[in-house]
Amino acid sequence: MKNKKLNTYLTIFLGFQIVFVQFISSYPNIIERYYSSGIYPYLSAFLRVLFGWIPFSIGDLILAVLLLFFLRFLIRLIKRKFRGFMPNLLQLTAVFSIIYWCFYLFWGFNYFREPLAKNLGFKTSKYTTTQLYTVTKEIIFKLNSLQSQITKNDTIQVQMPYNQKEIYTKSLDGYTILAKTYPQLKYQYPSIKSSLMSLIQTYNGTSGYLNPLTGEAQVNDRIPKTGYPATTCHEMAHQIGFAAENEANFIGFLATISNDDVYFKYSGYRMAFGYAISELRKRDKKKSKSLWKTVHKGIVKDYRSSSLFWKQYQNPIEPLIKKGYSSYLKVNKQTKGIQSYNYVVDLLINHFEND
C-alpha cells in the first residue's frame, strides 16, 4: 500500500516537473545565474570526484540496469497477460519521475542557459558564403601545415601515437591552457572513460556521450584515433556545463588547438574542417570542390579511412536512433535537432575573424 502511494506521488510529481521545466526554460538568465554558474559547478565537481577515480564506467552499468528493469517490466506484463497493468505502469512512471528529476538537476538545465557566444563575449551574426569560404580556406592552411609537421610528407596519413588513456590525460592540458584566456571554461576533477558500450555506440553512429546521472564523459574507444582528442574534449565541454552540441563542439575545438601537442591541434582543425566544408558544400558545391583540391592527400586519406570505418557499421536501426536523438534535442530547445552540431560554424567564423 505504501509503495502504491509513493508511486502515485512520484507520478504526480512528474507532471509538476514537466510543467516547471517548460516554464523555467524560457528564462535563460535565471538558469545561467542560479544553476549553470551557481549550483551546477558544485554538483558536477561532486559527481566527478565521486565516480572519476573508478577505472570503468559506472554510468554504463546504471544504463544497463535500467534497461534490464524495463525489459523485466515488459516480460512480466506479457506473462501475466497485462493483468495488473495500471499498478505496474504507475511503478514505471514513478521510476521515470526520479530519473527525470536527476537528469535536469544534475545536468539537463544547462540546455536552457544563455548562449556560449554571450558567455565568451562574442558577437555573432549571419555569415556570408564568402566569409565561410575564407575561413574554410584558413582552416585548410592550418590543417595542411600540421599534417606536414607530423608526417614530413603531404601524402602520408596521420597516425595517432597515443592510446585512449594517454589522450584522456593530455586533454586536460588543453583545458588548462584554455582557462587562462577563458576562466569560465576551467576543467577540474577528471572523469573521462572509455564506454563499456562502445560497440553499441559504433552501430548507433555515436562517438561519445555524457552520462548526466554520474557526470562521466564516455568516449567510444573504437572510433578513428585522429578524431579521438576532439571527441574527448567535446564530452569534457558537456561536463563543465555546456549542453548545446554546437557549443560543445566549439569548446572542444578551442581545447584541442590550445593544446601544445601537435596531434591534438591536428584533431581540432580536422573537426573544424569537417563542419566548415560540409556547410560550404551546401551553399556552393563548386567552391567546396575547389578547396578540397588544396587539401593534402594524407588528410584526404584520413577522411576516407574514417568514412570507411563508419560505413562498415551502418544498419537499418541507426537512422531511427538518430531520429529519436534529434527529437530529444528539439525537446531541449535545440530546434534543429541533430543538425545543431553544424551550428558550430557560426562560432568558428567569429573565432577566425577575430583571432
N, C-alpha and C positions, 0 to 999 in steps of 0.2 A: 504493500500500500504506500509506504514511504517513497519507494522508488518511483511509483506511478506519479505521485505528487511532484517529486523533484523533476522528473522528465517533463511534466506539464509546465512547470515554472520555467524550465530552461527553454522549452519550445516557445512559450510566450515571450521570453526574454530575447529570443532570436528575432522576432518581429520588431521589437523595440530597437535592437541593434541595427537592423537593415534600414529602418527609418532614420536613425541617428547618423549612420554612415553617409546616407544620401544627403542629409541636411548639412553636416559638417564639411562635406566635400566641396561645398560652394564657398567656403571661407578659407582659402589657402594661406592668408596672412595669419590666421589663428593657428592653423596646423603648423606653419613654419615656426612661429614664435614659441608655442607651448609644447609641441610634440617633436618635430624634426630637429629643432635647435634647443629643445627643452629636455623632455624626459627620454626621448629615443636614444641619444648618445650613451646614456647610463644603462638603459635596458640592453642595448646591443653589446656594449662592453661586457656587461654581466654574462650574457649568453656566450660570448666568445671565450671569456675566461673559463666559464663552466664546462664548455664542451671542446674548446680548442686543443687542449692537451691530449685528448683521446685520439689515437692514430687512425681510427676508422670513422666512418660517417654514422653518427647517431641518428641524424635526420632521415637517412635512407631506411634505417631499421624501423623508425616510427612510421614512415610511409608504408612499409611492408606489413606492419602490424595492423594499421588502419585498413589496408586493402584486404587482409585476411578476415578482419572483423566484418567488413562489408560482404565478402563472399559467404561467410558463415551465416550472416543475416539472410541472404538470398536463399541459400540451401535449406535453412530451417523453415523458411516460409513455404518453399516448394514442397518439402517433405510433409508439412502439416496442411498442405493444400490450402494455404492462405488463411487458415484459422488463426485467430488472434492477431490479425493484420494490424489493426489500429494501435494496440499497445506496443507492438514491435516497431511500427512506424514512429511512434512517439519516442521510443528509445533512440532510434536512429537520428531523429531531428534534434534530440537533446545532445547527443554526441557532436553533431554538426554545429550546434549553437556554441559549444565550448571551443571547437576548432575555429569557428568564425571569429569569435572574440579574441582568441590568442593570435590569430593571423593579423588582425588590424592593430591590436595593442602592441605586439612585438615588432611589427614592420609595416603592415599594409597602409597605414595612414600616410606614409611617405608618398604614395601615389598622388596625393592631393596637395602637396606642398607647393610653394612658389617655384617658378621655373629656374633652372640652373643658370640661365643667362643673367637673370636678375641677381642671383646669389653671387655670381662671379663679376658682376658689373659690366656685362657685355650688352651691346646694343645690336639686336638682330632685326633684320628686315628681309623682305623677299629679295632673293638674289636672281640675277640675270644669267642667261646661258653663257654669256661672255665671262662673267665672274667665275662660274663653275668651271669653264674650260681653263681659265688661267690658274685657278687653284689646283685642279687636277694635274695640270702640266707641272706645277711646282712640286706636288706630291711625287710624281714620277721621277723628277730630278733627284729628290731626296732618296727615293727607293732604289733607283739605279746606283746612286753613289754608295749606299750601304751594301748593296749586293756585290759591287765591285770590291769594296773594302774587305768583305768577308771572304769571297772566293778568289779574288785576283783575276777572274775571268768572267766576262759577261754572259757566257753560255752555260755556266755551271750552276746547278740548283743549290740553294742554301740548305744546309743540313743542321738542324738544331743539335748542339753538343751536350745539352743538359737533360737530365731526367726530370720527372714530374716534381719530385720533392725539391730539387735544386731550383726549379722555376718558381715554385711557391715561395721559397726563401728570398730569391733575388727580386721577386715582385715587390717586396717590402721596401727595397732600396729606392725604387722609382717613386713610391708614395712619400718616402721621407724627403726626397729632393723636391717633389711637387709641393709639399706642405710649406716650404719656405716662401713660395710665391702665393699659394692659396691655403692659408691655415685651416680653412673650413673643410679641406679635403684630407686632413690628417688621419692616418690609419694606425690604430694601436691594437694590440692583443690579437694576433693572427689566429684564424680558424679556417684554413683553406685545405680542402681534402679532395682526393680522387673519389668520385662517386662509386658506390658499390653497384649501381645500376647503369654503368657506363655503356654496356652493350644495348640495353633497352633504350637509353638516350640516343645512341647512334641510329637505331632503327626509327626513332622518333624524329631524327634530324636536328637534335639539340646538342649544343656544345657544353652547356653547364646550366646551373640554376642555383639560386639562393634558397635554402630551406628557412622560411620565416619562423618556424617553431623552435629552431635550435640556433639560428644565426650562422650556420655553417655555409661557406661558399663551396659548392660542389662542382667539380670540373670533370667532364667526360675525358678519361685518360686514354681514349682510343683515337681522339682527333689528331689530324696532322700537326706535328710539333711546331712548325713555323707560325701557326696561329695560336699556339698554346699560351704564350705570355699575354697576348691581348685579351684572350678569353678569361684568363685568371684575373687580370686587372679589372675587367668588366664586372666580374662577380664580386670583387672586392669593393667596387664602387657601390653596388647594391648594399653591401654590408654597412657602409657608412651613411646610408640613408637616402640614396638616390635611386628611386624605384623606376622611373621612366627609362625605357630601353635606350632611346637615343642619347639621353644624358649619361647613362652608364657607359655607353659606347665612347662618348667623348672623354669622359674622365679616364676610362681605360686607355684611350689613345694618349692623353696627356701623361699618364703614369708610365707608359712604356717608352715614350720618346724622351721623358725626363731621366730615365734610367741611363747610367753610364755604360751599360752593356750594349754592344752593337747589335746583338741578336734580338734584344728587346726592342731597340729602336726600329729594326727591320720589321718586326712583328706589328708594331704600332702603325708604321706607314703602310704596311701591306694591308691592314684592315681599312685604313683611311682610303687607300686607293680603290679597294673593292667597292665601297659605298659611293665614292665620287664618280668613278667610271660608269657604274650602274645607273646613276641619275643622269649622267651626261648622255648615255645611250638612249634613255627615254626621250630626251629633248632633241638630240641631234646625232643620229647614227653615223653620219659622215665624219663629224668631228671626233666621235668616240673611236672609230676605226683608225683615224689618222694618229691619235695619241697611242693606241695600242702598238702601232708600228715603232714607236720610240722606246717601248719597254724592253729591257734586256731579255734575251732569250732564256736566261737562267730563271728569271722571275716568271716568265710565261710557263715554263716547265713546272714551277712550284704551284701555280694556279691550276694547271691541268692535272697535276698529281692530286691536289685537293679535291677537284671536281670528280675525278675517277673514284676516289675514296668514298665520297658520299653517294655516288651513283650505285655502287655495289650493295648499298643498304636500303635502296628505295623499295617501298612496299605500298600496297593499297591503303593501309591504315594511317600512314604518315600524314597525308593531306587532311584526314579527318581530325587528327590530333592537333595539327597546326590551326585548323579552322576553330577548334574548341579553344585553343590558347588565344587566338585572335579575339574571340568573343570575350574571354576573360579580361584581356587588356582593355577592350572597349568599355566594359562594366566599370573598370577602374580609371576612367577618364582619359584613356589613350585612344582617341576617337578613330585613328587609322588602324587600330588593331596591330597585327604583326608587322605591318608596314611602318610602324612607329620607329623601328630600328633605323630606317633610312633617313629620318629627320636629323640625324647626326650631321648631315651635310651642311645644314644652316650654321651649326656651331663651328664646324671645320672651316668654312669660308670666313667667318668672323675672326677665327684664330689666325689664319694665314694672312688676312688683310691687315691685321693689327699687330702682328708679331714684330 
